[in-house]
Amino acid sequence: MKIFVGIPTYNRSRFLRLCLKSFSNSRLVRGFIIVAQGTTTDEYEEYAKLIKQTTEMGFEVISILTTSKLGSVGARNKVLDLVKENLNRNDILITYEDDFIYPGDHALIPVLFWLKHSWVGLVGGRVINLRRRKVDPDFYLNIPYLADALTRLTGFIVLDVKHGPREVDFTTGLQAMRVEIVDKGIKYDVGYGGTGYREESDFQLQVKKLGLKIIIDPRFYVYHLAAESGGNRSLNIEDRMYWKWRNHTYFMCKWRYPLYKKILSYMVLTTYALLSGPSAIKGVVNAIKTRDQYGFIV
């Protein structure tokens, strides 16, 4: 069994450098699956140097280096393609962002414990933000039982990443899984455009449809730099709210959520937009106006 960390990255070589450096003392991580999108000459060359340096540190590196922008979902699927082509079914994949910082091997011990159980399909971890983003900050409702109850009631995904271990319906983007999950055909849905909002929730529902459980364990964690420049997700608040509304609608319709959950979840998104100001409201209005072209019904 080998542990590999999958990282998609777009024009953020400086953050990827910090991320990879944080693994320098690891004895558990065997290597990395890196899909690097460097659309400028400087970024492309920096990514090439980083991949070479990481290999020289003794890690295995399986990579795609491209000058094209693949998008949030496309880059993640490229990671999964490389996983299927190069790893064994019992190997472990950890999904990372390029601005995650590895805290040390102790954070992977819970993963090794849970993934010994065949009924566990995916282990989610705690993402500790080192600063609060100014544009569309991450939000967690770390209140025992309340977050999970609100998720079931409203259809809007509310996360508690502090308490556990416990079984959940959804978790964060920090995920650990056996490669056999990927071999079963689970991929990120390309229907989630732009920022890719809700693509990870969709991925997790696919795991549950296989009859497997999702566990969140706060002892499995990363530090998050919460970068606001570069990256596939780095957009202004108008664009982010557009894709939040659009992709959430796609998610609700694809998985056939009942009407009352659609209404309640849109109330949450509308409240968030109102609190975020005129640009966010404009993004919601634009999403509502263009919804028909995607072929779904609100």
ZASEMI-333761 format. One record per residue: residue in three letters; x, y, z of N, C-alpha, C in turn. Coordinates in steps of 0.02 Angstrom, whole numbers, plus 50000, padded with zeros to 5 digits. Layout:
residues N
ALAXYZXYZXYZ;...
END
This chain:
residues 298
MET500424994050000500005000050000500445006250000;LYS500295010949955500655017249951500165023049958;ILE500405028449988499995034549995500245039749946;PHE499795042149904499955047549858499495053449871;VAL499755059449860499365065549869499225068549800;GLY498595069549784498395072349720498285079849724;ILE498625083549681498585090949685498485093949615;PRO497905096849601497845101049541498065108149557;THR498395111449511498635118249525498645122349461;TYR498445128649468498395133149410498745139749426;ASN499305141049393499665147349400499795149349473;ARG499955144349514500115145849584500715141649606;SER501245141949567501845138049584502145140149651;ARG502065146449670502355148749733502015145449793;PHE501365144149786501005140749840501145133249839;LEU501185130449779501335123349774502025121849803;ARG502495126449796503155125549825503105124749901;LEU502705128949933502625128550005502275122050025;CYS501775120149985501415113949998501875107949996;LEU502255107349942502695101549933503245101449986;LYS503505107350003504035107750053503795105150121;SER503155106050136502885103850201502905096350209;PHE502995092650153503025085350156503735082650163;SER504225087150168504925085150162505135079850213;ASN504825079750272505015074950324504545069050328;SER504085068450282503595063050285503915056250272;ARG503695051350311503905044450300503325040050277;LEU502735043050274502135039350253501945040750180;VAL502045046850158501855048650090502385046350041;ARG502175042249992502635039649942502745044649885;GLY502215048249866502305052749810501705057049796;PHE501705060149737501205065149720500945064049649;ILE500295065549641499985065949575499855073249563;ILE500215076349518500175083549508499925085049437;VAL499395089049434499165091649370499275099149373;ALA499805101449340500015108449344499845112049279;GLN499475117549286499275121649229499645128349233;GLY500175129049194500555135249193500455138849128;THR500045143949128499855147249065500325152949047;THR500825154349089501345159149071502005155249070;THR502495158049036503145154749032503455153949101;ASP503415159149142503715158749209503385153349251;GLU502715153049250502365147949290502525140949265;TYR502535140049201502675133449172503375131149193;GLU503855135649187504545133749205504615132449280;GLU504265136349321504295135149394503995128449412;TYR503435126749380503135120149393503625114549373;ALA503945115249316504425110149294504985109349344;LYS505235114849371505765114549422505525111149485;LEU504915112849507504635109949567504565102349561;ILE504315100049504504235092849493504905089349496;LYS505415092249466506085089449467506375089349538;GLN506295094849574506555095249642506215090349689;THR505565089449680505185084749722505415077549710;THR505555076049647505825069449631506515068549663;GLU506925073649662507585073349692507555072549767;MET506995074549798506905073749870506755066449888;GLY506635062249838506515055249850505795053049842;PHE505355057649821504655056049810504545053849738;GLU504055049449729503815047949661503355053549640;VAL503435055849579502995061149553502715058949486;ILE502055058549484501695057149422501335063549403;SER501475066149345501235072949332501015074049260;ILE500595079149253500425082149189500595089549196;LEU500995092049150501175099149149500935102049083;THR500485106849087500165109449027500135117049028;THR500085119948969499995127248964499255129048959;SER498825124048959498105125148952497765125749020;LYS497225129449023496815129649083496285124249078;LEU496295119549124495845113749122495205115049160;GLY495205120049204494625121249247494655117049310;SER494265118949359494275115549424494105108149418;VAL493555106749384493335099749377493795095849331;GLY493985098849275494415095449227495085093449256;ALA495385097949296496035096449326495975090749377;ARG495435090749415495335085349464495235078649430;ASN494885078649374494795072449337495445069949306;LYS495885074549287496535072449262496945069049317;VAL496875071549378497205068249435496945061149442;LEU496285060249437495995053549444496205049049387;ASP496265051749327496505047749270497205045049283;LEU497645049349309498325047149324498335041949380;VAL497885042749428497825037949482497645031049455;LYS497145030749412496925024349384497465021049342;GLU497855025149307498365022449262498995020049299;ASN499115022749359499775021649390499765018349459;LEU499205018549494499195015949562498805009449566;ASN498905005749620498554999549633497925000749673;ARG497464996049670496804996849701496834998249775;ASN497324995349810497364996249883497795002249903;ASP498065005749855498425011949871497935017249894;ILE498185022449926497765027649955497905034349920;LEU497375037749901497415044349872497165049449922;ILE497555054749934497345060449975497255066349927;THR496665069449927496555075149883496745081649919;TYR497145085649885497415091749914497285097649868;GLU497295103649897497345109849860498075112149861;ASP498265116349812498965118449809499155123249865;ASP498675125949902498845130249959498695126950026;PHE498685120250027498665116550089499375115450115;ILE499435115450181500075114150213500005107850256;TYR500445103050243500435096550278500705097350349;PRO500325095350400500545096350469501025091050495;GLY501075085450460501505079950482501155073250477;ASP501545067950482501275061250472500745059250523;HIS500745062450582500235060650632499535061850605;ALA499465066450558498795068050531498535062650485;LEU498955058050463498735052550419498575046150457;ILE498745045850520498605039750559497855037950559;PRO497405042850569496685041250566496475038450498;VAL496775040950445496615038450378496785031150372;LEU497375029250395497585022250391497125017750432;PHE496885020250488496425016350529495755015350494;TRP495445020750470494775020250442494765016350376;LEU495265017250335495255014050269495435006750272;LYS495585004050331495644996750339494954993450336;HIS494434997350347493754994650348493444995050279;SER493214989550254492944989350185492314993450177;TRP491954994750232491334998550228491445006050226;VAL492055008150237492225015350233492455016950162;GLY492115021450129492305023250061492745029350058;LEU492645033950106493005040250102493075043150173;VAL493655045950186493785049350250493895056750236;GLY493505060950268493585068150260493965071050319;GLY494315076550307494715079550359494525086650374;ARG494865089350424494755096250446495225100950409;VAL494955106350383495345111450349495385117550396;ILE495985119050419496085124550466496335130650428;ASN495915135650421496105141750384496585145950426;LEU497155147650397497635151750432497465159150429;ARG497005160850385496735167650383496055167450350;ARG495675172550361495005172950332495045176550264;ARG494815173150212494815176350146494335182350145;LYS494535187450109494095193350101493525191950053;VAL493665188050000493165186449950492895179449963;ASP492255179049980491915172549988492295167950035;PRO492345169750100492725165650147492405158950160;ASP492815154050180492545147550200492135148350263;PHE491615144250269491185144750327491015137650351;TYR491135136550416490955130250447490535131650509;LEU490005127750518489585128350577489785122750624;ASN490285123950665490565118650707490185117850773;ILE489545116250765489115115050823488875107850820;PRO489005103750872488815096650869488085095550852;TYR487965091150805487305088850783486935094050740;LEU487035100550754486635105650720486815105950646;ALA487455105850629487665106350559487375100550518;ASP487435094450545487185088550509486425088850501;ALA486085091250554485355091750551485135096850500;LEU485475102550497485305107750448485425105350377;THR485955101450367486085098650301485525094150278;ARG485295089850323484745085250306484085089050296;LEU483985094350334483355098050331483305102450269;THR483835106150255483795111350204484065109250136;GLY484485104150133484795102350070485415106550055;PHE485525111850096486135115750089486665112550134;ILE487265111850109487775108050146488125112550197;VAL488015110850259488305114450316488785109550351;LEU489405111650361489915107050386490115108550458;ASP490205103250495490525103450561491165099350554;VAL491735102750553492375099250544492755098450610;LYS492455100550665492805100650729492665094450771;HIS492055091650764491855086250809491835079550772;GLY492045074450806492075067750776492615063750809;PRO492755057950781492525055350716491775053650716;ARG491465054350656490765052750650490595051450577;GLU490055047950565489825046850497489445053050474;VAL489565055050412489235061050385488995059750314;ASP488575064150289488365063850219488855067450173;PHE489165072850199489635076750160490225078850203;THR490775080250170491365082450207491725087750166;THR492335089350185492725094550152493055091850089;GLY493445096150056493825094049997494465090250015;LEU494635090050080495195085850103494915078850111;GLN495065074350064494765067750062495305062450055;ALA495195056850087495635051050080495215045050059;MET495475041250011495095035549985495565030249958;ARG495335024049958495705018849922495605019849848;VAL496115018049809496095019049737495525015049706;GLU495315009649738494775005549710494135009649701;ILE494045015049740493475019449731493495022749662;VAL494085025049643494165028149577494075022949522;ASP494305016849535494235011549485493505009649472;LYS493065011349519492355009849510492005014849464;GLY492385019649438492105024349390491885030949417;ILE492015032349481491825038749510492275044249484;LYS491965049549460492345055349435491975061749454;TYR492315067249446491985073649456491565075249394;ASP490965077649406490495078949352490675085549317;VAL490785085149251490975091149214490405096149207;GLY489805094249229489245098849229489325104649277;TYR489795103949326489915109349373490435114049343;GLY490215119849321490655124349286490985129449332;GLY491385133749301491695139349338492115137249396;THR491915139349455492295137749516492245130449535;GLY491785126749503491695119749521491315118749586;TYR490995123949612490615123449674490125117649671;ARG490135113449723489715107449732489995101249696;GLU490545101849660490805095849626491055090649677;GLU491315092949734491555088249784490965084949820;SER490435088749831489825085949861489535080549816;ASP489535081749751489295076949702489725070649704;PHE490375071549706490845065849710490695061549772;GLN490565064849828490435061249890489775057549887;LEU489265060449855488635056849846488725050549804;GLN489165050949754489305045049713489605039449756;VAL490035041249803490325036349849489775033049890;LYS489315037149916488765034349957488305029949916;LYS488225031449852487795027349809488085020249800;LEU488715019449813489025012849811488895008849875;GLY488535011849922488395008549985488955009250036;LEU489405014050025489965015050070489845021150115;LYS490195021250171490115026550220490645031950212;ILE490455038050232490925043550235491035045350308;ILE491665045650328491855047250396492225053850396;ILE492055058350442492475064150452492845063250518;ASP493495064350516493915063550576494355069850582;PRO494225074150631494605080350638495345079350651;ARG495545073350670496265071950680496635071450613;PHE496265070550559496535070950492496415078050468;TYR496955082050463496855089150451497435092150411;VAL497305098150385497815102050350497745109350372;TYR498275113150361498245120350366498115123250297;HIS497695128350294497495131250230497735138450227;LEU498145140050177498385146950169497845151650145;ALA497305148950116496745152950093496965158450045;ALA497345156449994497605161149945497045164449905;GLU497135170849890496625174549852496875176849784;SER497415173849761497665175549694497835169249657;GLY497755169349591497875163449550497365158049564;GLY497455152249535497015146649549496375146749508;ASN496095140849498495475140249459494875143449494;ARG494905143849561494325146349599494375153749615;SER494935156849598495045163749619494675168649574;LEU494065170449594493635174849555493355180249601;ASN493075185549571492755190649612492085188149639;ILE491805191849685491205189449720490615188749673;GLU490565192849622490005192149574490045185449538;ASP490625183849513490715177449478490625171549526;ARG490875172149586490815166549634490085165249651;MET489695170649661488985169649677488605166949617;TYR488805169149557488485166349497488565158749497;TRP489195156349506489315149149503489055145449564;LYS489025148749621488715145449679487985143849664;TRP487625148949640486905147949626486815142949569;ARG487195143849516487115139549457487285132349473;ASN487855131149505488065124249519487655120949573;HIS487435124949622486995122249673486335119949642;THR486075123849595485465121949560485565115449521;TYR486125115049486486285108949449486315102949496;PHE486635103849554486695098549604486015096249629;MET485585101149647484925099449675484495095749624;CYS484535097949561484115094849509484395087949490;LYS485055087349485485345080849466485155075549516;TRP485185077249581485055072249633484335072249657;ARG483905075849620483175075649630482975077449702;TYR483235082949727483035085349793482315087749790;PRO481925086849843481235089249844481205096849842;LEU480625099449821480535106549812480675110549875;TYR480455107949933480535111849995481275112750012;LYS481695107749995482405108550008482725113449959;LYS482475113549898482715118549851482565125549876;ILE481945126549900481745133149925482165135149985;LEU482245130650032482625132250093483355133750077;SER483645129850032484355130850016484455137349977;TYR483965139149934484015145549899483935151349948;MET483555150350001483495155550052484175156750085;VAL484545151350097485215152050127485675155850080;LEU485675153950016486105157249967485915164549957;THR485265165949956485035172849947485245177150006;THR485175174550067485385178250127486125179750124;TYR486515174750103487235175650097487405181150046;ALA487045181049990487165186149938486985193049964;LEU486425193749999486225200250026486745202950075;LEU487025198550115487535200550164488195202250131;SER488295199650070488935200650035488945206749991;GLY488375209949981488365216249945488105215949874;PRO488075221649839487775222149772488085217649720;SER488745216749721489065212449671488825205249677;ALA488765202849738488525196049749487805195249725;ILE487395200249739486695200049718486655199949641;LYS487085203849609487095203849536487285196949509;GLY487745193549542487935186849521487345181949524;VAL486945182449577486345178249583485845179749528;VAL485735186149515485255188249463485485185449395;ASN486125185949381486385183349317486285175849312;ALA486375172249367486295165049367485565163149353;ILE485105166849384484395165449374484195166749301;LYS484465172149273484295173949204484535168749153;THR485095165549167485395161049118485275153749133;ARG484855152149182484785145249203484525140649148;ASP484095143149104483765138949055484275135749006;GLN484815139148991485295136548943485645130148967;TYR485585128849032485905122849059485415116949061;GLY484785118249046484315112749041484065110049106;PHE484085114149160483805111749222483255116549245;ILE482845114349292482285118249316482385119849389;VAL482335126149408482405128149478481795125949517;
END
